Every structure is written in structure tokens, then in C-alpha cells.
């Protein structure tokens, strides 16, 4: 939650949390929110009371609402009370999906994926080689679910396939991802020359690891910029 608060703050908005109780919701209402993101309780009666509060205090006053639910059954129950609000279904919540919905409503930034600034050592090479083949080592300067920017004095030509390996989080957890070079040039914020990489579609395990890493670094969320 702290990382999300830091990210939203970068766009000039403040994140305020409240429990789904009348006194808490009333306190949040007095702050005049420009959007409400609600995770209704799992217990049916508590969920109903929460949605009725959100409807009366916010939705009926024209404040956009995003509801995050765990199952399609919960979605149906929430929709019956809140009507045509944005609803995200899934447990755990996919943070990038929430970001995209907030992006649509706030027009925060014209960016398809969460992107963080980074300073990660990355090994890279052309894919398909032997396990003992030589890797090149450079610095990754930005990272998202869809790709990254690698600062390099010897970038690969546009269109070349590439395999990148980098660590995510503490310990020795590493990701090996294949992709393609889509841009060669100067990086964001005056970084030296490098290459923008678009990742191939990620498997469930890779996507989960990368999304968890991005969530833990949301405070470094980038404003719009090219790969």
C-alpha cells in the first residue's frame, strides 16, 4: 500500500485508506476524494453494507469507484448494488490492472504498463546459444511487465532477438526472459546510449515474480517515457 501511495503521489494525488465502517467512510468523504478504490469484505452481509455505504457516500455523488473482488460471484453481488462501476476480479489483485484502470479514469499517464526506474545488473546475449556461451553485462535503467531499457555501449540492432537475465528481490531469484530490440538510442533522463527491449509473452510464474518485484518498487514509478 505504501508503494502505491508513493506512485499515486507522483501524479499529484494522495492515497487515503479507510475501513468499511460508517465513521471511517464519513471521514474519507470529508476529504473529498477524486476516486474511491474499494475492496469489499468477504462476508456477504458485511460486503452488502460496505457497498451500500460506498453507493450513498460516493457513487451517487458522481465520484468514480473501482471495486476489487476475488470471485465472479462477488462481482455479481457488488454489481447488483453499485451498478456500472469499474470492477477488477482476481485474488491476489494484479496491481498493473488496477494501475491501468486508474490511468483510464485519471488519465495519469499514457503508458501501457507499470514502469520503474532501475539500476540492475543485467546479463544479455542472443538466445539459442549453449549454456556456456558468453553473456554481456550492462545496467538496466527501467523495467516494466512489457520490457526494459538497457544502457549499453554496444546495443544490438533493432529487430534482433535477445535473452536477458536479472535478479528480482533478495537472494538469488533471477528471471531469464526473451525479447526483441525495438529501439536504439539515448535512454530516459539523459541516460547514455542503450536499447529498448520488448519482452516476449511471459509465463505465469515469470509474470508473478516480475509483478511482485514491481509492486515492491512502486515508489520509483516512472512518468511516461519510451522503452
Secondary structure, DSSP 8 states (H G I E B T S, - for coil): -HHHHHHHHTTT-------SSHHHHHHHHHTT-SEEEE---SSHHHHHHHHHHHHHHTGGGT-EEEEEESSHHHHHHHHHHH-S-EEEE-SS--HHHHHHHHHHHH---S-SS-EEEEEEEEEEE-TT--TTS--EEEEEEEEESSEEEEE-SS---TT-EEEEEEE-SSTT-EEEEEEEEEEEEE-GGG--EEEEEEE----HHHHHHHHHHHHHTGGGB--S---
